[in-house]
Amino acid sequence: MSLPRIVGFTANLQRPSKTRALAEAVAESIGSRARADIRLFDMVDAGTGLGAAWSRDLLPLPARRIVEAIEAADALIVGSPVYKGAYTGLFKHLFDFVDPNALAGKPVILSATGGGARHALVVEHSLRPLFGFFNALTIPTAVYASDADFRDGVLVDDGVRARVADAAGQLVAILGARAQIHAPAALAGSQASGAFATAGR
Ligand SMILES: Cc1cc2nc3c(=O)[nH]c(=O)nc-3n(C[C@H](O)[C@H](O)[C@H](O)COP(=O)(O)O)c2cc1C
């Protein structure tokens, strides 16, 4: 059976990056709970041509590959640095090219970093509505970290690390439940297969 494909995309414009480090912490936490094919991309991977593209046809190949990976994923980890109280313009610009139907029902972990704690709710009032547009299944626990939560580029704050673990656990639980419902072996010979058989159709 193929592993679930989990794609991370963060909107950092530099490396090293706190936003990417936060997504890496989420990915590691998922990886410690389940076998998965996890790939992380950021804005550096997309290249500077993304900002000049006005249509999907005009996307440079690296950016198009990221859009395609996002659409094909079974689940997403998304993250952005806070710029002027919201996700960055380029983060939104990239998701403007994602097929509006491609993320429906897809589990998505929301994350963001900022200079301080003042904009911690950006994950709720900025990121969650965007993925609501896509009918994505946003994970209840979103993760925000500020400069003080990192030491030498590594996420060290226990409270944020606990939220990372919560979010990862919630995502893995959803993927695990879906795998059981879709696995033919789980249905074969089952006496109590009614609910699963209905859900699996
Ligand atoms: C143009 C710009 C705007 C910013 N606006 C905010 C802001 O409104 N609120 C905030 O908390 N931090 C703000 N910051 C700080 C960054 O969000 C913060 O340093 C972030 O963690 C950087 O992430 P990175 O290391 O992945 O690049 C801003 C930084 C830049 C460059």
The ligand as an SDF file (V2000), in Angstrom:
LIG
                    3D

 31 33  0  0  0  0  0  0  0  0999 V2000
    7.8230   42.8520    5.7630 C   0  0  0  0  0  0  0  0  0  0  0  0
    7.7000   42.2270    7.1280 C   0  0  0  0  0  0  0  0  0  0  0  0
    6.5440   42.4080    7.8500 C   0  0  0  0  0  0  0  0  0  0  0  0
    6.4120   41.8330    9.1280 C   0  0  0  0  0  0  0  0  0  0  0  0
    5.2440   42.0160    9.7980 N   0  0  0  0  0  0  0  0  0  0  0  0
    5.0810   41.4210   11.0160 C   0  0  0  0  0  0  0  0  0  0  0  0
    3.8600   41.5560   11.7280 C   0  0  0  0  0  0  0  0  0  0  0  0
    2.9220   42.2310   11.2970 O   0  0  0  0  0  0  0  0  0  0  0  0
    3.7310   40.9210   12.9250 N   0  0  0  0  0  0  0  0  0  0  0  0
    4.7390   40.1500   13.4540 C   0  0  0  0  0  0  0  0  0  0  0  0
    4.5650   39.5840   14.5390 O   0  0  0  0  0  0  0  0  0  0  0  0
    5.9240   39.9950   12.7900 N   0  0  0  0  0  0  0  0  0  0  0  0
    6.1040   40.6100   11.5920 C   0  0  0  0  0  0  0  0  0  0  0  0
    7.2780   40.4370   10.9010 N   0  0  0  0  0  0  0  0  0  0  0  0
    8.3220   39.5500   11.4710 C   0  0  0  0  0  0  0  0  0  0  0  0
    8.2710   38.1430   10.8480 C   0  0  0  0  0  0  0  0  0  0  0  0
    6.9440   37.6390   10.7540 O   0  0  0  0  0  0  0  0  0  0  0  0
    9.0400   37.1480   11.7020 C   0  0  0  0  0  0  0  0  0  0  0  0
   10.3610   37.5710   11.8830 O   0  0  0  0  0  0  0  0  0  0  0  0
    8.9930   35.7470   11.0880 C   0  0  0  0  0  0  0  0  0  0  0  0
    9.2090   34.7810   12.0790 O   0  0  0  0  0  0  0  0  0  0  0  0
   10.0360   35.5600    9.9940 C   0  0  0  0  0  0  0  0  0  0  0  0
    9.9350   34.2540    9.5070 O   0  0  0  0  0  0  0  0  0  0  0  0
   11.1130   33.5440    8.6860 P   0  0  0  0  0  0  0  0  0  0  0  0
   12.2780   33.3510    9.6220 O   0  0  0  0  0  0  0  0  0  0  0  0
   10.5290   32.2540    8.2340 O   0  0  0  0  0  0  0  0  0  0  0  0
   11.4500   34.4510    7.5310 O   0  0  0  0  0  0  0  0  0  0  0  0
    7.4510   41.0420    9.6580 C   0  0  0  0  0  0  0  0  0  0  0  0
    8.6320   40.8630    8.9080 C   0  0  0  0  0  0  0  0  0  0  0  0
    8.7470   41.4430    7.6590 C   0  0  0  0  0  0  0  0  0  0  0  0
   10.0240   41.2330    6.8750 C   0  0  0  0  0  0  0  0  0  0  0  0
  1  2  1  0
  2  3  1  0
  2 30  2  0
  3  4  2  0
  4  5  1  0
  4 28  1  0
  5  6  2  0
  6  7  1  0
  6 13  1  0
  7  8  2  0
  7  9  1  0
  9 10  1  0
 10 11  2  0
 10 12  1  0
 12 13  2  0
 13 14  1  0
 14 15  1  0
 14 28  1  0
 15 16  1  0
 16 17  1  0
 16 18  1  0
 18 19  1  0
 18 20  1  0
 20 21  1  0
 20 22  1  0
 22 23  1  0
 23 24  1  0
 24 25  2  0
 24 26  1  0
 24 27  1  0
 28 29  2  0
 29 30  1  0
 30 31  1  0
M  END
$$$$
